[in-house]
Amino acid sequence: MAYAALESMDEKHVSALGEANIAALMLRYSLPAIAATVVSATYNVVDRIFVGRACGEDALAAVTVCFSPSLFFLAIAMTIGQGSATMVSIRLGEGNREAAERILGQAVFLFAAFYVFAASLALPLMRPMLMFFGATDKIVGLAESYYSIIIGGLIFEKLSFGINNLVRAEGRPVFAMATIVLGGALNAFFDWLFLMKFGFGVEGAAWATILAQACAAIWVTSFYFSGRNWLRLRLKNLRPRFDCFKAVISAGSPSFAIQFLASFAAMMYVRQARFYGSESAIVIIGVATTAATFMIFPVLGVSMGMQPIFGYNWGAKNYARVKGAFNKAVAFATVICTLGTLVLEIFAEEVYRIFLGGDSAIISDGAGALRILVACVPLIGVNIVSSGYFQSTKRPALAIFITTIRQLFVLVPMFYILPKIFGLAGVWLSYTVSDFLSFCFTLLLLRREMRFLSDPSISRAS
């Protein structure tokens, strides 16, 4: 009787995706996802604040260099996590619980295989890899000390992040949020303990991150053995299955494109700053991108929170409901981006003082760079939500297109063209120009999509 009641309760969580008020659902799913992504961003923010204050600017530059390869490995993990979550949402919308459980088992198997691949690739090639991503001779030793530890514990980050997507996909956003909050709070505590109290240096920051992620991974994995879940993690599904693998990779390919291109852009950012500036320019990048990322992560939370709603109703062919959810998500994301931009424009100097202290010589230059970088951020909410929408409705090519326009076809050329004209300021300006142009391209694509959602009998090609 207890199991039947539990199953009925979990069915209610799933069916609400297609029946409950859209605004209420958006808040229910997006607010926990926003909280989760903001807290997740604190892994990066807190590490850099403690490293900058406790270890100095060279150490902060070293940690900044490690961000690019981290995004590359995150690209693979997000392919698995977001791809499997998308397929789970669609299968639940179709009423196919058994197929959703097969996707769950395949995701866990793929995360384990990915860890073996990533560690065996990165550890033997650590120094040349970091030099390629922008390290200088002065800081490569610090970067190597930090990132070797991060790679060793990579499995914990990917499990906590990936399985969390699946928990959210089956209608449990609050539990998913709790996973990230737990990891973020522990990361801040361990950073304070290892760096400020014990003086462990950049290695202490790495160990703080790994220990926090390990706790989060244990927490979220326990969900599938707790009896509170709708889907079951069954041993028979923990094996390679080509059909599931193909579906997950296809649905998750936009996440790979987004993060791979973000990694490439971050690498280009660091390399161009190194060429036109010095280690100080890398520090400026580290603080500016951390602040901008912290602002953008809530929008990613909106996109992530809305994906189960998009996917479920797309699978149920309820296109009017999909359109309503999309419009509300875009409006919400744009408000967040606008408010965040205003804060960073007004308090740019204070942001650098938080990371570097009040006596740093680069505060003025850094504040100017940050103000340029975030000038067009209010426009990117449309891009982020649109990419998540196309991914969750199993059209990865369109999601990849939106990302590719910004990160590859606009941003990379700007990195080469604008610095030749404006010097180091051109490096900062590249992001602003790419944000504006990619927004224009996305609007053209959405015009056709909104016509289809209003009248599905109209061909998308018309």
N, C-alpha and C positions, 0 to 999 in steps of 0.2 A: 504493500500500500504506500509506504514512504517513497519507494522508487517511482511509482506511478505518479505521485504528486510532484516529485522533482522533475520528472520528464515533462509533465504538463506545464510546469512553471517555465522550463527552458524553451518549450515550444512557443510559449507566449512571448518570450524575448525575441525569438526569431520572427514570428508572424507580425510583431509590431512594426517591423521594417516596412511592411507593405500596407499598414492600416492606420498607424498613429499619426497625429498631427505633425506635418513636416517641420515646422518651426520648433516644436517640442523635441522632435527626434534630433534635429540639428544641434540643439543645445545639449541634449543627453549624450550624443556621440562626440560632438566636436569639443565641448568644454573639457571632458576628460582627456581627449587626444591633445588639445592645446596644452593642458597642464603637463601631460606626459612629455610632449616635445620640448616645452620650455625647460622642464627639469632635466630632460636629456641633454639639452644644450648646455646646461650648467657643468656637465662633465668637462667640456671644452673651456667654458668661461672660467670656472673655478680653478682648473689646472693652470690656466695662463695667468690669472690674477696672483695665485700663490707663487708660481714660478717667477713671474716678473718682479714681485716684491721680495721674495726670499733668495732668489738666485741671480737676479740681474738681467740686463737686456740681452746679453749673448745667449743665455739659457732660454729666454722667451723666443728669440729668433730660431733657436734649434727646435723647439717644440712646434713653432709655426711651420717649419719645413716638413715636419712629420704629418701635417694635416693632409697634404696632397696624397701620399700613398694610403693614408687611412680612408680617404674617400674612394680610392680605387677598390680596396677590399670591401668597403661598404657597398659598392655597386653590385658586387656578386651576392652579398648577403641580402640586399634589398630585392634582387631578382628572385631569390627564393622566398623571402618573407612576404613581399607584396604580391608576387605571382600566386603563391599558394593561398593567401588571404582572398585575393580576387576570385579564384576558382572555388574556394569554399563558399563565399557569398553567393555566387551564381548557382552552385549546386543546391544550396539551401533554398534559394528562390525557386528552383525547379522541384523541390521536395525530395531530392535524392540524397539522403543522409549517408548511405553506404559509400557513395562516390566521394562525398566530402571527407569522410574518415580516411579514405585511401590517400587523398591529397594531404591530409594532416600527417600521416605516417611517412609519406614521401618527403615532406618538408624537413622533418626531423632527421631522416637519413641523409639528405643533401647537405644539411648544416654540418654534420659530422664529417662528411667527405670534403666539404669546402675547407674546414679547419686544417685538415691534413695537407691539402693542396697549398693553402696560403702560407703555413708555417714552413713547409719544405722549400717553398720558392723564396720567401723573404729572408729567412735567417742566414743562409749562406751568402747572400748577395747584399747584405745590409748596407755596407759603406758605399759601394758604387750606386746602389739604388737611391740613397739619400743625396748623393752628389748630383745625380741626374735630376732629382726633384728640386734642386736649388740650393743645397747646402754649400757653404764655403769651407775652406780648409780650417778656418778659425772655429767654426761651430759644429763641424761634422762629428767630432768625438762626443759632444754632449747629445747630439741628435741620435747617435747610435746607441748610447747608453739608455736613453729614454725608450726608443722604439723597439729595441730588442725585447724588453720586458712586455711592452704592449702586445707585440706579436705572439709571445709565448702564451698569453692569456686571451687570445682572440676568440677562442671558442665561447667564452662566457658572454662577451658582448653580443656575438651573433645569435646565440641561443636566446638571450633575454630579449633582444630586439625582434628576432624573427618569430618566435612563438607568441610574443605579445600581439603581433598582427593577427594571428589566428584566433587568439582569445577575443580580440575586438570584433573579428569577422563573424563570430557566432553569437554576438549580442551581449558582450560583457565589457563595455568600455571602462567601467569604474575599476574593475580588477586590473585591466591593462594599465590604467593610470597609476594604480598603486605600485605596480612593478617598477615603473620609471621613477616615481617619487622615492621609493625605497633606495634604489641605486643612486640617485642624485644626492640624497641626504647623506648616505654613507660615504660617497665620494668626497663631499665637502668636509666631513669629519676627518676622514683619513688624510686628506690633503693638509688640513690644519695640524694634525698630529705628527705626520711624517716630515713636513717641511718646516713648520714654525716651531715645533717643540723639539723634534729630534734632529733637524738639520740634515735630512737625507739627500737634499738636492733633487735634480731632475729624476733620479731613480725613484725617489720617494713619491713624486707625483705619478709616475707610472704604476707603482705598486698600489697606490691609493685607488687609481682607476680600476685596476684588475680585481682587487678585493671587492670593491663595490659592485662591479659587474657580476662577479661570481655569486654574490648574495642574491642579486636580482635574478640571475639565471636559475638558481635553486628554487626561488620563490615561484617564478612563473611556470617552471616545469612541474612543480607540485600540483598545479591546477588540474592537470590531466590525470592525476592519480587521487584526486580528492573526493570524487563523487559529485562535485558541484557542476561539472561540465555537461554540455549537451552532446558533443562529439566525444568518442572514445579513442584513445591512443592504443592501438592494438598491435601486438608483436608481429602478426602476420603482414601488417602494412609497412613495417620497418625494413624495407628492402627496395632495390631498384625496380622501378616499373616504368617502362618506356612511355606508355600512354600518359601517365601522370607527369613524368618528367617533361615531356613535350608540352603539355598544357601549362605547367607551372612556368617554364622558361618563356613560352610565348606570352603569357599574361604578365609576367614580370619583366619582360624585356624593356619596357619604358623606364622602369626603375634603374635598370642597368645603364641605359643610355643617359639618364639624368645624372646619376652619380659618377659614371665614367667621365662624362664631359665636364662635370663639376671638378673632378680630380684634375683633368687636363687643364682646365681654366686656372685652377689654383696653382698648378705647377708653372704655367706660363706667367701668372701674376708674380710669383716669387722670382722666377728667372729674369723677367724683365726689370723688376725692381733691383735685383742684384746687379744687372748690367748697367742701369742708369743711376743707381744709387750705391748702397752698401748694406752692411748688416743692420744699420739704423732704418733703412727703407723696409727691410724684411720685418722689423719690429713694428713699424707703422702698419704694414699689411696685417700682421698678426692681430693687432688690436682692432683695426677697422673691420676686418672680415669677421672677427669674433662678435663684435657688437652688431653688425648687420645680420649675421646668422642668427643671433639671439632674437632679433626682431622678426626675422622671416620664419623662424621655426613655428610660431603660433599659426601662421598661414598653412604651413605643412600639416599642422594638427587639424585645421579645418578640412583640408583635403583628405587626410587619412580618416578622420571621423565620418566624413560623408561617403566614403567609398562603399561601405556595406549597404548604405541606403541606395546609392546609385546601382550597385551590382544586383541587389535583391530585386528591385523594381524593374530593372532592365531584363533580368531573367524572367520576371512575371509579365513582361510586355506592357507595363503600366507607364507609358511614355509621358503622359501629362504630369504624372507624379515625379518622374525623373527631371523634367524641365523645371518644375517648381522648386525642387530641391537644389538644382544647379544654380538658379537665379539667386536664391537666398544665400547659398554658399559664397558666390562671387561677391555679393554685397557685403557680407560679413568679413570676408578676407580683405576687401578693399579698405574698409574702415580700420581694420587692424594695421594694415600697411601704412595708412596715412597718419594715424596716431603715433606709430613707432618712428616714422620719419621725422615728425615734428619734434619728438623728444631728442633724437640724435642730433638734429640740426641745432637745437637750442643749447644742448648740454655736451657738445663734442669735446670741449676741453676737460670737463669733469670725467668723461669716459676714460681718457688717457691717464688722468691722475689716479683713477681707481686701479689701473693696471701697473703703473710705473712709479707712483708716488708724485709728490708735488714739485720735486726739484729736477725732473728729467728735462733734458735739453730739446727733446723732440715733440713736446706737447703741442706747440703751436703748429708745426708742420703736420703733425698727425691729425689734429682737429680739422685742418683745411682739407686733407685727403678724405676724411670720413664724410664731411659735408658734401663733397663732390660725389662720392661713391653712392650715397643713399638718395640722391636728388630725385631719381625716377622710380624709387622703390614702390610708391603708391600704385604704380601700374602693374606690378608683377603678380598681385593677387589673382588676376584673371588668368595669367599663364599657369600658375601653380594648380589652381582648382581645375582648369581645363585639362591639364595633363593627367591629373588624378581621375577625372571623369572619364576620359577616353580609355584609361587603363582599366578602370573598374567595370567598364562596359565591354571589355574584351576586344578592344581595337588598338592594339599596341602601336601600330604604325603611326597613327595620328598623334598619340602621346609622344612618341619618339620625335616626330616632326616638330612639335612645339618646342621641345627641348633643344633639338639640333639647331633650329633657327637661331636661338639665343646664344648657345654655348659654342657652336662651331662656326656657323656661316656669318655671324656678326661679331661676336666677341673676339675670336682669334684674329681676324683681320685687323680689328681695332687695336689690339695689343701691338701690332707691328706698325700700323699707320700713325696713330695719334702720338706715341712717344717720339717719333721722328720729328713731329711738328712742335709739340709742347714739352718735350723732355719727360721728366718723372711725373709731372702733372698729367701727361697724356695717359700714363698707366692707370691713374685713378679714374680719369674720364672715360676710359673704355667701357667700364661697367654701366655707366649712366647711358651712354649711347646705345648699347646693346639692349638694355631694359626697354628703352623707348621703341626701338625698331621691332623687337620681338612682340611687344604689345600690339603694334599695328598689324603684324602678320596674324596673330591669334584672333583678333577681331574679325578678320576676313574669313577665317575658318569657322568661327562660331556662327556667323550669319547663316551659313548653309545648314549647320547642325540644328539651330533653333527652328528653322523652317520644317525640318523633318520631325522634330519632337512635337511641333504643333499639329502636323498632319502627316502621319507615318506613310500615307499613300504616295506622298511626294518623294521622288528619288533624290538621294543626297547628291547625285551628280548634276541635278537640274539647277 
